[in-house]
Amino acid sequence: MAYYALIMAGGTGTRLWPVSRRDRPKQSLKLIGDRTMFEHAVDRIAPLFQPEQIFVVAGSEHVPDLARQAPELPAENFIVEPVGRGTAPAIGLGAIHLHKQDPDAVMAVLTADHFIADVGRFRRVLSAAEQVAEEGRLVTLGIEPSSPSTGYGYIQQGETLDQVNGFDVFDVERFTEKPDQEAAHRMVESGEYTWNSGMFIWQVERIMDEFEAQMPEFYVKLAEVEASLGTKGYNPTLDRVWPEVTKESIDYGVMEDANQVAVIPVDIGWSDVGSWGSLAQLLRGVENPDNYGNVVVGEHQGIDTKESLSFGGKRLIATIGLQDMIVVDAGDAILVCPMEREQEVRDMVQRLEREDLRDYL
């Protein structure tokens, strides 16, 4: 069985506003080092997959920019999703392209906007997961939790199934959505749970069977699109059918009720870089904080400023008397907020939408 990668590159990263925008989403930003998040995603799997084995699914407005970032990937491997419909439809769209090219394919569903520090271990666990998937299981990578976070879904491990290339493989007992703090503490202390990374490995035929069984209405639409692949009718069919597809995540749509699901717990220095706070925490391990615990990207001068994030571009950011604050300068918009209220950045984006301030979205 040949092994392929499908990188999901949709989404806008609203919690990283004002740097992340609709026309410049998180995956196209240089948040860590001098490479974009998407470039990091391609780089770390390149030794495992030839360029023709790497596929990308993204919105039409983002594909040209992504293609420029990874010119080594064939143009036809960029799969355009007319409108975003969640992870389940995006994966389904990628699956039919792979199914047509290689019905016996194993596919790794990966992300374009996450950070992984231990790239070597990540590649090794992808190789191990391929072997488990070849046995007919749906495989997910579980991240060993570093804290009782309420920002992630959790996966409960069941019985031990195997050990492959030094990685323990467990049956999945259940998926749990983002818990409250008390439940998160219990889960982490039990040692039976991992964070849901949103990365999956399975046979293409196997996931197609799950779509048919668990999302039958979507499967009918997906089959209609697949039948048009390779013909002049593909784009018209996709444009007609896709807006009718119901939004759904792969967790709700398939994984929670699927059989033969396996999880491989792994510590790979993973972060979803989902907010300014998580980026600040990540950068503390990559960039040296100053003597006052401040993480600085760009130019910053501070007086009595501690444990804060200063993220800028061409302009100097000057702060006085700040503690645990986020200051972000995107050129045309500035964000200032306490670190503890970082999740409300999404609320600000929604407010800008209501106020029809499109130039800032």
ZATOR-580448 format. One record per residue (C-alpha): residue in one letter; chain; x, y, z. Coordinates in Angstrom, 1 decimal, decimal comma, m for minus. Layout:
<recs>
<rec r="a" c="A" x="X" y="Y" z="Z"/>
...
</recs>
This chain:
<recs>
<rec r="m" c="A" x="0,0" y="0,0" z="0,0"/>
<rec r="a" c="A" x="1,3" y="3,4" z="m1,0"/>
<rec r="y" c="A" x="1,4" y="6,1" z="1,7"/>
<rec r="y" c="A" x="0,1" y="9,7" z="1,0"/>
<rec r="a" c="A" x="m0,2" y="12,8" z="3,1"/>
<rec r="l" c="A" x="m3,2" y="15,2" z="3,0"/>
<rec r="i" c="A" x="m2,4" y="18,5" z="4,6"/>
<rec r="m" c="A" x="m5,5" y="20,4" z="5,7"/>
<rec r="a" c="A" x="m4,8" y="24,1" z="5,1"/>
<rec r="g" c="A" x="m8,2" y="25,8" z="5,7"/>
<rec r="g" c="A" x="m9,3" y="28,1" z="8,5"/>
<rec r="t" c="A" x="m8,3" y="31,7" z="9,3"/>
<rec r="g" c="A" x="m6,9" y="31,5" z="12,8"/>
<rec r="t" c="A" x="m9,2" y="34,1" z="14,3"/>
<rec r="r" c="A" x="m7,6" y="34,0" z="17,8"/>
<rec r="l" c="A" x="m4,3" y="35,3" z="16,2"/>
<rec r="w" c="A" x="m6,0" y="38,4" z="14,9"/>
<rec r="p" c="A" x="m4,8" y="41,1" z="13,9"/>
<rec r="v" c="A" x="m1,9" y="39,3" z="12,3"/>
<rec r="s" c="A" x="m4,0" y="36,4" z="11,0"/>
<rec r="r" c="A" x="m6,5" y="37,7" z="8,4"/>
<rec r="r" c="A" x="m8,8" y="36,2" z="5,8"/>
<rec r="d" c="A" x="m6,3" y="36,8" z="3,0"/>
<rec r="r" c="A" x="m3,3" y="36,0" z="5,2"/>
<rec r="p" c="A" x="m4,3" y="33,1" z="7,5"/>
<rec r="k" c="A" x="m2,3" y="31,5" z="10,2"/>
<rec r="q" c="A" x="m0,8" y="28,8" z="7,9"/>
<rec r="s" c="A" x="0,8" y="31,6" z="5,8"/>
<rec r="l" c="A" x="2,4" y="33,4" z="8,6"/>
<rec r="k" c="A" x="6,0" y="33,3" z="9,8"/>
<rec r="l" c="A" x="5,2" y="32,9" z="13,5"/>
<rec r="i" c="A" x="8,2" y="30,7" z="14,4"/>
<rec r="g" c="A" x="11,5" y="31,4" z="12,6"/>
<rec r="d" c="A" x="11,8" y="32,4" z="9,0"/>
<rec r="r" c="A" x="9,4" y="29,8" z="7,6"/>
<rec r="t" c="A" x="5,6" y="29,9" z="7,3"/>
<rec r="m" c="A" x="3,5" y="27,4" z="9,3"/>
<rec r="f" c="A" x="2,6" y="25,7" z="6,0"/>
<rec r="e" c="A" x="6,3" y="25,6" z="4,9"/>
<rec r="h" c="A" x="7,1" y="23,9" z="8,3"/>
<rec r="a" c="A" x="4,3" y="21,4" z="7,7"/>
<rec r="v" c="A" x="5,7" y="20,4" z="4,3"/>
<rec r="d" c="A" x="9,3" y="20,4" z="5,4"/>
<rec r="r" c="A" x="8,8" y="18,0" z="8,3"/>
<rec r="i" c="A" x="7,2" y="15,3" z="6,2"/>
<rec r="a" c="A" x="9,3" y="15,7" z="3,0"/>
<rec r="p" c="A" x="11,7" y="12,7" z="3,9"/>
<rec r="l" c="A" x="8,6" y="10,4" z="4,2"/>
<rec r="f" c="A" x="6,7" y="11,5" z="1,2"/>
<rec r="q" c="A" x="7,7" y="12,4" z="m2,3"/>
<rec r="p" c="A" x="6,2" y="15,7" z="m3,6"/>
<rec r="e" c="A" x="3,7" y="13,8" z="m5,7"/>
<rec r="q" c="A" x="2,5" y="12,0" z="m2,6"/>
<rec r="i" c="A" x="1,7" y="15,2" z="m0,7"/>
<rec r="f" c="A" x="m1,8" y="16,7" z="m1,3"/>
<rec r="v" c="A" x="m3,2" y="19,9" z="0,2"/>
<rec r="v" c="A" x="m6,9" y="20,9" z="0,6"/>
<rec r="a" c="A" x="m7,6" y="24,6" z="1,0"/>
<rec r="g" c="A" x="m10,0" y="27,4" z="0,0"/>
<rec r="s" c="A" x="m9,7" y="28,8" z="m3,5"/>
<rec r="e" c="A" x="m8,5" y="32,2" z="m2,1"/>
<rec r="h" c="A" x="m5,6" y="30,6" z="m0,4"/>
<rec r="v" c="A" x="m4,3" y="28,0" z="m2,9"/>
<rec r="p" c="A" x="m2,3" y="30,4" z="m5,0"/>
<rec r="d" c="A" x="m0,3" y="31,6" z="m2,0"/>
<rec r="l" c="A" x="0,2" y="28,1" z="m0,7"/>
<rec r="a" c="A" x="1,4" y="26,9" z="m4,1"/>
<rec r="r" c="A" x="4,0" y="29,7" z="m4,1"/>
<rec r="q" c="A" x="5,2" y="28,5" z="m0,7"/>
<rec r="a" c="A" x="5,7" y="24,9" z="m1,9"/>
<rec r="p" c="A" x="6,6" y="25,1" z="m5,6"/>
<rec r="e" c="A" x="7,9" y="21,5" z="m5,4"/>
<rec r="l" c="A" x="4,4" y="20,1" z="m5,0"/>
<rec r="p" c="A" x="2,5" y="19,4" z="m8,3"/>
<rec r="a" c="A" x="m0,2" y="22,0" z="m9,0"/>
<rec r="e" c="A" x="m2,8" y="19,3" z="m9,4"/>
<rec r="n" c="A" x="m2,1" y="18,2" z="m5,8"/>
<rec r="f" c="A" x="m3,7" y="21,4" z="m4,5"/>
<rec r="i" c="A" x="m7,4" y="20,5" z="m4,0"/>
<rec r="v" c="A" x="m9,7" y="23,5" z="m3,9"/>
<rec r="e" c="A" x="m12,6" y="23,5" z="m1,5"/>
<rec r="p" c="A" x="m15,2" y="26,0" z="m2,8"/>
<rec r="v" c="A" x="m16,5" y="26,8" z="0,7"/>
<rec r="g" c="A" x="m15,3" y="25,6" z="4,1"/>
<rec r="r" c="A" x="m17,5" y="22,8" z="5,5"/>
<rec r="g" c="A" x="m15,4" y="21,6" z="8,4"/>
<rec r="t" c="A" x="m12,8" y="18,8" z="8,7"/>
<rec r="a" c="A" x="m15,0" y="15,9" z="7,7"/>
<rec r="p" c="A" x="m15,9" y="17,2" z="4,2"/>
<rec r="a" c="A" x="m12,4" y="18,5" z="3,7"/>
<rec r="i" c="A" x="m11,0" y="15,1" z="4,4"/>
<rec r="g" c="A" x="m13,6" y="13,5" z="2,2"/>
<rec r="l" c="A" x="m12,7" y="15,7" z="m0,7"/>
<rec r="g" c="A" x="m9,1" y="14,8" z="m0,3"/>
<rec r="a" c="A" x="m10,0" y="11,1" z="0,1"/>
<rec r="i" c="A" x="m11,8" y="10,9" z="m3,3"/>
<rec r="h" c="A" x="m8,8" y="12,4" z="m5,1"/>
<rec r="l" c="A" x="m6,5" y="9,8" z="m3,5"/>
<rec r="h" c="A" x="m9,1" y="7,0" z="m4,1"/>
<rec r="k" c="A" x="m9,2" y="7,8" z="m7,8"/>
<rec r="q" c="A" x="m5,4" y="7,8" z="m8,0"/>
<rec r="d" c="A" x="m4,7" y="4,8" z="m5,8"/>
<rec r="p" c="A" x="m7,7" y="2,9" z="m4,3"/>
<rec r="d" c="A" x="m5,4" y="1,0" z="m2,0"/>
<rec r="a" c="A" x="m3,8" y="4,1" z="m0,6"/>
<rec r="v" c="A" x="m3,1" y="4,8" z="3,1"/>
<rec r="m" c="A" x="m3,5" y="8,5" z="3,9"/>
<rec r="a" c="A" x="m2,1" y="10,6" z="6,8"/>
<rec r="v" c="A" x="m4,4" y="13,5" z="7,6"/>
<rec r="l" c="A" x="m2,1" y="16,3" z="8,8"/>
<rec r="t" c="A" x="m2,4" y="20,0" z="9,6"/>
<rec r="a" c="A" x="m0,9" y="23,1" z="8,1"/>
<rec r="d" c="A" x="m0,8" y="25,4" z="11,1"/>
<rec r="h" c="A" x="0,5" y="23,4" z="14,0"/>
<rec r="f" c="A" x="4,0" y="23,3" z="15,4"/>
<rec r="i" c="A" x="6,0" y="20,1" z="16,1"/>
<rec r="a" c="A" x="9,4" y="20,4" z="17,9"/>
<rec r="d" c="A" x="10,6" y="16,8" z="17,7"/>
<rec r="v" c="A" x="10,3" y="16,3" z="13,9"/>
<rec r="g" c="A" x="12,3" y="13,0" z="14,0"/>
<rec r="r" c="A" x="10,0" y="11,4" z="16,4"/>
<rec r="f" c="A" x="7,0" y="12,7" z="14,5"/>
<rec r="r" c="A" x="8,2" y="11,0" z="11,3"/>
<rec r="r" c="A" x="8,8" y="7,8" z="13,2"/>
<rec r="v" c="A" x="5,3" y="7,7" z="14,7"/>
<rec r="l" c="A" x="3,8" y="8,4" z="11,2"/>
<rec r="s" c="A" x="5,7" y="5,3" z="9,9"/>
<rec r="a" c="A" x="4,4" y="3,3" z="12,9"/>
<rec r="a" c="A" x="0,8" y="4,5" z="12,3"/>
<rec r="e" c="A" x="1,0" y="3,5" z="8,7"/>
<rec r="q" c="A" x="1,6" y="m0,1" z="9,8"/>
<rec r="v" c="A" x="m1,4" y="0,0" z="12,1"/>
<rec r="a" c="A" x="m3,6" y="1,5" z="9,5"/>
<rec r="e" c="A" x="m2,6" y="m1,2" z="7,0"/>
<rec r="e" c="A" x="m4,4" y="m3,6" z="9,4"/>
<rec r="g" c="A" x="m7,6" y="m1,8" z="8,8"/>
<rec r="r" c="A" x="m7,7" y="0,5" z="11,9"/>
<rec r="l" c="A" x="m8,5" y="4,2" z="12,0"/>
<rec r="v" c="A" x="m5,5" y="5,6" z="13,8"/>
<rec r="t" c="A" x="m5,2" y="8,9" z="15,6"/>
<rec r="l" c="A" x="m2,2" y="10,5" z="17,2"/>
<rec r="g" c="A" x="m2,8" y="11,4" z="20,9"/>
<rec r="i" c="A" x="m0,6" y="14,1" z="22,4"/>
<rec r="e" c="A" x="0,7" y="13,3" z="25,9"/>
<rec r="p" c="A" x="m0,8" y="16,2" z="28,0"/>
<rec r="s" c="A" x="1,6" y="18,6" z="29,6"/>
<rec r="s" c="A" x="m1,2" y="20,3" z="31,7"/>
<rec r="p" c="A" x="m5,0" y="19,8" z="32,4"/>
<rec r="s" c="A" x="m5,9" y="22,1" z="29,5"/>
<rec r="t" c="A" x="m9,5" y="22,8" z="28,7"/>
<rec r="g" c="A" x="m8,7" y="23,9" z="25,2"/>
<rec r="y" c="A" x="m8,4" y="20,5" z="23,6"/>
<rec r="g" c="A" x="m10,5" y="17,4" z="23,2"/>
<rec r="y" c="A" x="m9,3" y="14,2" z="25,0"/>
<rec r="i" c="A" x="m9,0" y="10,6" z="23,9"/>
<rec r="q" c="A" x="m9,4" y="7,8" z="26,5"/>
<rec r="q" c="A" x="m7,1" y="4,8" z="26,0"/>
<rec r="g" c="A" x="m8,5" y="1,3" z="26,3"/>
<rec r="e" c="A" x="m6,6" y="m1,9" z="26,1"/>
<rec r="t" c="A" x="m3,1" y="m2,2" z="24,7"/>
<rec r="l" c="A" x="m3,2" y="m3,5" z="21,1"/>
<rec r="d" c="A" x="0,4" y="m3,6" z="20,1"/>
<rec r="q" c="A" x="3,8" y="m2,0" z="20,1"/>
<rec r="v" c="A" x="5,1" y="m0,8" z="16,8"/>
<rec r="n" c="A" x="8,5" y="0,6" z="16,3"/>
<rec r="g" c="A" x="8,7" y="1,4" z="20,0"/>
<rec r="f" c="A" x="5,3" y="3,1" z="20,1"/>
<rec r="d" c="A" x="2,5" y="1,7" z="22,2"/>
<rec r="v" c="A" x="m0,8" y="1,3" z="20,4"/>
<rec r="f" c="A" x="m4,1" y="1,4" z="22,3"/>
<rec r="d" c="A" x="m7,7" y="0,8" z="21,5"/>
<rec r="v" c="A" x="m9,8" y="4,0" z="21,8"/>
<rec r="e" c="A" x="m12,3" y="3,8" z="24,6"/>
<rec r="r" c="A" x="m13,9" y="7,2" z="23,8"/>
<rec r="f" c="A" x="m13,5" y="10,7" z="22,6"/>
<rec r="t" c="A" x="m14,3" y="13,6" z="24,9"/>
<rec r="e" c="A" x="m14,9" y="17,1" z="23,8"/>
<rec r="k" c="A" x="m13,2" y="20,1" z="25,6"/>
<rec r="p" c="A" x="m13,8" y="19,5" z="29,3"/>
<rec r="d" c="A" x="m14,2" y="21,8" z="32,2"/>
<rec r="q" c="A" x="m11,2" y="22,4" z="34,5"/>
<rec r="e" c="A" x="m12,2" y="19,8" z="37,1"/>
<rec r="a" c="A" x="m12,7" y="17,1" z="34,5"/>
<rec r="a" c="A" x="m9,5" y="17,9" z="32,8"/>
<rec r="h" c="A" x="m7,6" y="17,5" z="36,1"/>
<rec r="r" c="A" x="m9,2" y="14,0" z="36,6"/>
<rec r="m" c="A" x="m8,3" y="13,0" z="33,0"/>
<rec r="v" c="A" x="m4,7" y="14,0" z="33,2"/>
<rec r="e" c="A" x="m4,2" y="12,5" z="36,7"/>
<rec r="s" c="A" x="m5,6" y="9,2" z="35,5"/>
<rec r="g" c="A" x="m2,9" y="8,7" z="32,9"/>
<rec r="e" c="A" x="m5,5" y="7,2" z="30,5"/>
<rec r="y" c="A" x="m6,1" y="10,3" z="28,4"/>
<rec r="t" c="A" x="m4,2" y="12,2" z="25,6"/>
<rec r="w" c="A" x="m5,1" y="15,4" z="23,8"/>
<rec r="n" c="A" x="m6,8" y="15,0" z="20,5"/>
<rec r="s" c="A" x="m4,2" y="16,3" z="17,9"/>
<rec r="g" c="A" x="m6,6" y="16,2" z="14,9"/>
<rec r="m" c="A" x="m4,1" y="14,0" z="13,0"/>
<rec r="f" c="A" x="m5,3" y="10,7" z="11,6"/>
<rec r="i" c="A" x="m3,9" y="7,8" z="9,5"/>
<rec r="w" c="A" x="m6,1" y="5,3" z="7,7"/>
<rec r="q" c="A" x="m6,8" y="3,4" z="4,5"/>
<rec r="v" c="A" x="m8,7" y="5,5" z="2,0"/>
<rec r="e" c="A" x="m11,2" y="2,7" z="1,5"/>
<rec r="r" c="A" x="m11,7" y="2,5" z="5,2"/>
<rec r="i" c="A" x="m12,6" y="6,1" z="5,7"/>
<rec r="m" c="A" x="m14,9" y="6,1" z="2,6"/>
<rec r="d" c="A" x="m16,7" y="3,2" z="4,2"/>
<rec r="e" c="A" x="m17,1" y="5,2" z="7,4"/>
<rec r="f" c="A" x="m18,5" y="8,2" z="5,5"/>
<rec r="e" c="A" x="m21,0" y="5,9" z="3,8"/>
<rec r="a" c="A" x="m22,1" y="4,3" z="7,1"/>
<rec r="q" c="A" x="m22,1" y="7,4" z="9,4"/>
<rec r="m" c="A" x="m22,6" y="10,3" z="7,1"/>
<rec r="p" c="A" x="m24,8" y="8,9" z="4,3"/>
<rec r="e" c="A" x="m26,2" y="12,2" z="3,0"/>
<rec r="f" c="A" x="m22,7" y="13,6" z="2,7"/>
<rec r="y" c="A" x="m21,5" y="10,3" z="1,1"/>
<rec r="v" c="A" x="m24,1" y="10,6" z="m1,7"/>
<rec r="k" c="A" x="m22,8" y="14,1" z="m2,5"/>
<rec r="l" c="A" x="m19,2" y="13,0" z="m2,2"/>
<rec r="a" c="A" x="m19,8" y="10,1" z="m4,6"/>
<rec r="e" c="A" x="m21,4" y="12,5" z="m7,1"/>
<rec r="v" c="A" x="m18,3" y="14,7" z="m7,0"/>
<rec r="e" c="A" x="m16,0" y="11,6" z="m7,3"/>
<rec r="a" c="A" x="m17,9" y="10,4" z="m10,4"/>
<rec r="s" c="A" x="m17,0" y="13,7" z="m12,1"/>
<rec r="l" c="A" x="m13,3" y="13,6" z="m11,3"/>
<rec r="g" c="A" x="m11,1" y="13,7" z="m14,4"/>
<rec r="t" c="A" x="m13,9" y="15,2" z="m16,5"/>
<rec r="k" c="A" x="m14,8" y="18,7" z="m17,6"/>
<rec r="g" c="A" x="m17,8" y="18,5" z="m15,3"/>
<rec r="y" c="A" x="m15,7" y="18,3" z="m12,1"/>
<rec r="n" c="A" x="m15,6" y="22,0" z="m11,2"/>
<rec r="p" c="A" x="m19,2" y="22,7" z="m12,1"/>
<rec r="t" c="A" x="m20,3" y="19,6" z="m10,1"/>
<rec r="l" c="A" x="m18,2" y="20,6" z="m7,1"/>
<rec r="d" c="A" x="m19,4" y="24,2" z="m7,1"/>
<rec r="r" c="A" x="m23,0" y="23,0" z="m7,3"/>
<rec r="v" c="A" x="m22,8" y="20,3" z="m4,7"/>
<rec r="w" c="A" x="m20,4" y="21,6" z="m2,0"/>
<rec r="p" c="A" x="m22,5" y="24,6" z="m0,7"/>
<rec r="e" c="A" x="m25,2" y="22,0" z="0,1"/>
<rec r="v" c="A" x="m22,9" y="19,9" z="2,3"/>
<rec r="t" c="A" x="m23,6" y="20,2" z="6,0"/>
<rec r="k" c="A" x="m20,7" y="21,5" z="8,1"/>
<rec r="e" c="A" x="m19,3" y="18,7" z="10,3"/>
<rec r="s" c="A" x="m16,0" y="17,8" z="12,1"/>
<rec r="i" c="A" x="m14,4" y="14,5" z="11,6"/>
<rec r="d" c="A" x="m14,6" y="13,8" z="15,3"/>
<rec r="y" c="A" x="m18,4" y="14,2" z="15,5"/>
<rec r="g" c="A" x="m19,1" y="12,9" z="12,0"/>
<rec r="v" c="A" x="m17,0" y="9,7" z="12,1"/>
<rec r="m" c="A" x="m14,5" y="9,1" z="15,0"/>
<rec r="e" c="A" x="m16,8" y="9,1" z="18,0"/>
<rec r="d" c="A" x="m18,9" y="6,2" z="16,7"/>
<rec r="a" c="A" x="m16,4" y="4,4" z="14,6"/>
<rec r="n" c="A" x="m15,1" y="0,9" z="15,3"/>
<rec r="q" c="A" x="m11,5" y="m0,4" z="15,3"/>
<rec r="v" c="A" x="m10,1" y="3,0" z="16,3"/>
<rec r="a" c="A" x="m6,5" y="3,1" z="17,7"/>
<rec r="v" c="A" x="m4,6" y="5,8" z="19,4"/>
<rec r="i" c="A" x="m0,8" y="6,2" z="19,6"/>
<rec r="p" c="A" x="0,2" y="8,5" z="22,5"/>
<rec r="v" c="A" x="3,2" y="10,5" z="21,6"/>
<rec r="d" c="A" x="5,3" y="13,4" z="23,0"/>
<rec r="i" c="A" x="6,5" y="15,4" z="20,0"/>
<rec r="g" c="A" x="6,6" y="18,9" z="21,3"/>
<rec r="w" c="A" x="3,2" y="19,6" z="19,7"/>
<rec r="s" c="A" x="1,3" y="22,9" z="19,8"/>
<rec r="d" c="A" x="m1,7" y="24,0" z="17,8"/>
<rec r="v" c="A" x="m0,5" y="27,6" z="18,1"/>
<rec r="g" c="A" x="m4,2" y="28,4" z="18,6"/>
<rec r="s" c="A" x="m3,8" y="31,8" z="20,4"/>
<rec r="w" c="A" x="m1,4" y="34,5" z="21,3"/>
<rec r="g" c="A" x="m1,0" y="32,9" z="24,7"/>
<rec r="s" c="A" x="0,0" y="29,5" z="23,2"/>
<rec r="l" c="A" x="2,4" y="31,2" z="20,8"/>
<rec r="a" c="A" x="4,0" y="33,1" z="23,7"/>
<rec r="q" c="A" x="4,4" y="29,8" z="25,6"/>
<rec r="l" c="A" x="5,9" y="28,1" z="22,5"/>
<rec r="l" c="A" x="8,3" y="31,0" z="21,8"/>
<rec r="r" c="A" x="9,6" y="30,9" z="25,3"/>
<rec r="g" c="A" x="11,2" y="27,6" z="24,3"/>
<rec r="v" c="A" x="12,4" y="28,9" z="20,9"/>
<rec r="e" c="A" x="13,3" y="32,5" z="21,6"/>
<rec r="n" c="A" x="15,1" y="33,5" z="24,8"/>
<rec r="p" c="A" x="12,8" y="35,7" z="26,9"/>
<rec r="d" c="A" x="14,4" y="38,9" z="28,2"/>
<rec r="n" c="A" x="15,5" y="39,3" z="31,8"/>
<rec r="y" c="A" x="11,9" y="40,1" z="32,8"/>
<rec r="g" c="A" x="10,3" y="37,1" z="31,1"/>
<rec r="n" c="A" x="9,0" y="39,0" z="28,1"/>
<rec r="v" c="A" x="8,8" y="37,3" z="24,7"/>
<rec r="v" c="A" x="9,6" y="39,7" z="21,9"/>
<rec r="v" c="A" x="9,2" y="39,5" z="18,2"/>
<rec r="g" c="A" x="10,3" y="42,7" z="16,4"/>
<rec r="e" c="A" x="11,5" y="45,8" z="18,2"/>
<rec r="h" c="A" x="10,5" y="46,4" z="21,8"/>
<rec r="q" c="A" x="11,5" y="48,7" z="24,6"/>
<rec r="g" c="A" x="9,9" y="48,2" z="28,0"/>
<rec r="i" c="A" x="9,9" y="49,9" z="31,4"/>
<rec r="d" c="A" x="8,6" y="47,8" z="34,3"/>
<rec r="t" c="A" x="7,1" y="45,3" z="31,8"/>
<rec r="k" c="A" x="7,1" y="41,7" z="32,8"/>
<rec r="e" c="A" x="5,9" y="38,3" z="31,5"/>
<rec r="s" c="A" x="4,3" y="39,9" z="28,4"/>
<rec r="l" c="A" x="4,3" y="39,2" z="24,6"/>
<rec r="s" c="A" x="5,4" y="41,9" z="22,2"/>
<rec r="f" c="A" x="4,8" y="40,9" z="18,6"/>
<rec r="g" c="A" x="5,4" y="43,5" z="16,0"/>
<rec r="g" c="A" x="6,8" y="44,3" z="12,5"/>
<rec r="k" c="A" x="8,5" y="47,4" z="11,4"/>
<rec r="r" c="A" x="7,5" y="49,7" z="14,2"/>
<rec r="l" c="A" x="8,9" y="49,9" z="17,7"/>
<rec r="i" c="A" x="6,6" y="48,8" z="20,5"/>
<rec r="a" c="A" x="7,2" y="50,7" z="23,7"/>
<rec r="t" c="A" x="5,5" y="49,6" z="27,0"/>
<rec r="i" c="A" x="5,4" y="50,9" z="30,5"/>
<rec r="g" c="A" x="4,2" y="49,0" z="33,6"/>
<rec r="l" c="A" x="2,7" y="46,0" z="31,9"/>
<rec r="q" c="A" x="2,3" y="42,6" z="33,5"/>
<rec r="d" c="A" x="1,1" y="39,4" z="31,7"/>
<rec r="m" c="A" x="m0,1" y="41,4" z="28,7"/>
<rec r="i" c="A" x="m0,3" y="40,8" z="24,9"/>
<rec r="v" c="A" x="0,6" y="43,6" z="22,6"/>
<rec r="v" c="A" x="0,5" y="42,9" z="18,8"/>
<rec r="d" c="A" x="1,1" y="45,4" z="16,0"/>
<rec r="a" c="A" x="m0,1" y="44,3" z="12,6"/>
<rec r="g" c="A" x="0,6" y="47,6" z="10,9"/>
<rec r="d" c="A" x="m3,0" y="48,7" z="10,4"/>
<rec r="a" c="A" x="m4,4" y="47,3" z="13,7"/>
<rec r="i" c="A" x="m3,1" y="46,9" z="17,2"/>
<rec r="l" c="A" x="m4,3" y="44,4" z="19,8"/>
<rec r="v" c="A" x="m3,7" y="45,0" z="23,6"/>
<rec r="c" c="A" x="m5,2" y="42,6" z="26,1"/>
<rec r="p" c="A" x="m4,4" y="40,7" z="29,3"/>
<rec r="m" c="A" x="m2,9" y="37,3" z="28,7"/>
<rec r="e" c="A" x="m5,8" y="35,7" z="30,7"/>
<rec r="r" c="A" x="m8,3" y="37,1" z="28,3"/>
<rec r="e" c="A" x="m6,6" y="35,9" z="25,1"/>
<rec r="q" c="A" x="m9,6" y="33,7" z="24,1"/>
<rec r="e" c="A" x="m11,7" y="36,8" z="23,7"/>
<rec r="v" c="A" x="m9,8" y="37,8" z="20,6"/>
<rec r="r" c="A" x="m12,2" y="35,7" z="18,7"/>
<rec r="d" c="A" x="m15,0" y="37,8" z="20,2"/>
<rec r="m" c="A" x="m13,3" y="40,9" z="18,9"/>
<rec r="v" c="A" x="m13,2" y="39,4" z="15,4"/>
<rec r="q" c="A" x="m16,9" y="38,7" z="15,6"/>
<rec r="r" c="A" x="m17,5" y="42,3" z="16,7"/>
<rec r="l" c="A" x="m15,6" y="43,6" z="13,7"/>
<rec r="e" c="A" x="m17,7" y="41,4" z="11,5"/>
<rec r="r" c="A" x="m20,9" y="42,8" z="13,0"/>
<rec r="e" c="A" x="m19,6" y="46,3" z="12,6"/>
<rec r="d" c="A" x="m18,8" y="45,5" z="8,9"/>
<rec r="l" c="A" x="m15,2" y="46,6" z="9,4"/>
<rec r="r" c="A" x="m14,0" y="44,3" z="6,6"/>
<rec r="d" c="A" x="m10,7" y="46,0" z="6,0"/>
<rec r="y" c="A" x="m9,5" y="44,7" z="9,4"/>
<rec r="l" c="A" x="m10,7" y="41,1" z="8,9"/>
</recs>
